[in-house]
């Protein structure tokens, strides 16, 4: 009789762990889906970023799927510099001159490309995992620039982005979804 009770308790414990595991996976999938749905919409924000010890302030706008514009506001010597990413690739604009850019040729474009790749990965759920940390959602994944961690506020607006492989830390301010 005691042996039967032990076996029943063991089976119940195993079932409890399986149920908890499935619930966690469903939660992660739901977080990923909600995040992808939100971040696939058009938005704009201010980004305060540090790349290899240099501080930048930019405005970032997403007009549609894979279509982004990023303009530098600080430092002052880059305030005329902007980048746009479309299906045609990455283009740089500076003082009215526009050219296609190889991201590896200009450090600022590497920063732009890395950040936009992270947004694309999150909005398409490509290789991204999600978990809750307090009220925030923490997303992790990989881009050409390396592993990234993006933290979202409870309303699914980005809070921060870290890409340790290129020493990039970004904070998002005034994030708004376009209507």
C-alpha positions in Angstrom: 0.0 0.0 0.0 2.8 2.4 0.9 4.6 1.6 -2.3 1.4 2.3 -4.4 1.1 5.8 -2.7 4.8 6.5 -3.5 4.3 5.6 -7.1 1.1 7.8 -7.3 3.0 10.7 -5.7 5.9 10.3 -8.1 3.5 10.2 -11.2 1.7 13.3 -9.9 5.0 15.1 -9.3 6.2 14.3 -12.9 2.8 15.5 -14.3 3.1 18.7 -12.3 6.5 19.4 -13.7 5.4 18.7 -17.3 2.4 21.0 -16.9 4.6 23.8 -15.5 7.1 23.3 -18.4 4.3 23.5 -21.0 2.8 26.6 -19.2 6.2 28.3 -19.3 6.6 27.6 -23.0 3.1 28.8 -23.8 3.9 32.0 -21.8 7.1 32.6 -23.7 5.3 32.0 -27.1 2.5 34.4 -26.1 5.0 37.1 -25.0 6.9 36.6 -28.4 3.7 36.8 -30.3 2.4 40.0 -28.5 5.8 41.6 -28.9 6.1 40.8 -32.6 2.6 42.1 -33.2 3.3 45.4 -31.5 6.8 46.0 -32.9 5.7 45.2 -36.5 3.6 48.4 -36.4 5.0 51.8 -37.4 6.6 53.8 -34.5 9.0 56.6 -33.7 11.2 57.3 -30.7 14.4 58.9 -29.4 17.4 56.6 -28.8 20.2 57.4 -26.4 23.0 55.0 -27.2 26.6 54.3 -26.3 28.8 52.5 -28.7 32.4 51.7 -27.7 32.3 54.5 -25.1 30.9 57.2 -27.5 27.5 58.7 -26.8 24.9 59.2 -29.5 21.3 60.5 -29.6 19.2 59.6 -32.6 15.6 59.6 -33.7 14.3 56.3 -34.9 11.2 55.8 -37.0 9.7 52.6 -38.5 7.4 53.3 -41.4 6.6 49.6 -42.3 8.0 46.1 -42.4 11.7 46.5 -42.7 11.6 50.2 -43.5 13.4 52.4 -41.0 14.9 55.8 -40.8 17.5 56.8 -38.2 18.8 60.4 -37.8 21.6 61.6 -35.5 20.9 64.5 -33.2 24.1 64.2 -31.1 27.0 64.6 -31.3 26.6 67.9 -33.2 29.1 66.9 -35.9 26.7 64.0 -36.9 23.5 66.0 -36.8 23.3 66.1 -40.6 23.7 62.3 -40.8 20.8 59.9 -41.3 20.4 56.3 -42.5 17.4 54.6 -44.1 16.9 50.9 -44.4 14.6 49.6 -47.1 14.4 46.5 -49.3 17.1 48.1 -51.4 19.6 48.1 -48.5 21.1 50.6 -46.2 21.5 54.2 -47.5 23.3 57.1 -45.8 22.4 60.8 -46.2 24.7 63.6 -45.3 24.2 67.2 -46.2 22.0 66.3 -49.1 24.3 63.6 -50.5 22.8 60.1 -50.5 24.7 56.9 -51.1 24.3 53.1 -50.5 26.5 52.0 -47.6 28.4 48.9 -46.7 27.7 48.7 -42.9 31.2 47.6 -42.2 32.8 50.7 -43.7 31.3 53.3 -41.2 31.1 52.6 -37.5 27.9 54.6 -37.1 26.2 52.4 -39.8 27.3 49.3 -38.0 25.5 50.6 -34.9 22.4 51.4 -37.1 22.4 48.0 -38.8 22.8 46.1 -35.5 19.9 48.0 -33.8 17.6 47.6 -36.8 18.5 43.9 -37.1 17.5 43.4 -33.5 14.1 45.2 -34.1 13.5 43.0 -37.2 14.3 39.8 -35.3 11.9 40.8 -32.5 9.1 41.8 -34.8 9.4 38.6 -36.8 10.1 36.2 -33.8 13.1 34.9 -35.7 15.2 33.0 -33.1 13.9 35.2 -30.2 13.1 34.0 -26.7 10.9 35.9 -24.3 10.5 35.9 -20.5 9.1 38.1 -17.9 11.3 40.0 -15.4 9.1 41.7 -13.0 6.6 43.6 -15.1 9.0 43.9 -18.0 9.4 41.5 -21.0 13.0 40.5 -21.7 13.7 39.3 -25.3 17.0 37.7 -26.3 18.2 36.6 -29.7 21.0 36.9 -32.2 21.8 39.1 -35.1 24.8 39.5 -37.4 26.3 41.8 -34.8 25.9 39.1 -32.1 23.6 38.3 -29.2 21.2 41.0 -28.0 18.9 41.6 -25.1 15.9 43.9 -25.5 13.8 44.9 -22.5 10.3 46.1 -23.0 8.0 48.0 -20.7 4.6 46.3 -19.7 2.9 48.1 -22.7 5.4 46.4 -25.1 7.3 49.6 -25.8 11.1 49.2 -25.9 13.0 50.3 -22.8 16.6 49.2 -23.6 18.7 47.2 -26.0 22.1 45.7 -25.3 24.4 44.1 -27.9 27.5 43.1 -26.0 29.4 41.9 -29.0 29.8 45.5 -30.3 29.6 47.2 -26.9 26.2 48.8 -27.7 23.8 50.0 -25.0 20.7 51.9 -26.0 17.8 53.5 -24.0 14.5 54.3 -25.7 12.6 57.5 -24.8 9.3 59.0 -26.0 8.4 55.7 -27.8 5.1 56.0 -29.6 3.3 53.7 -32.0 2.0 55.6 -35.0 -1.8 55.5 -35.5 
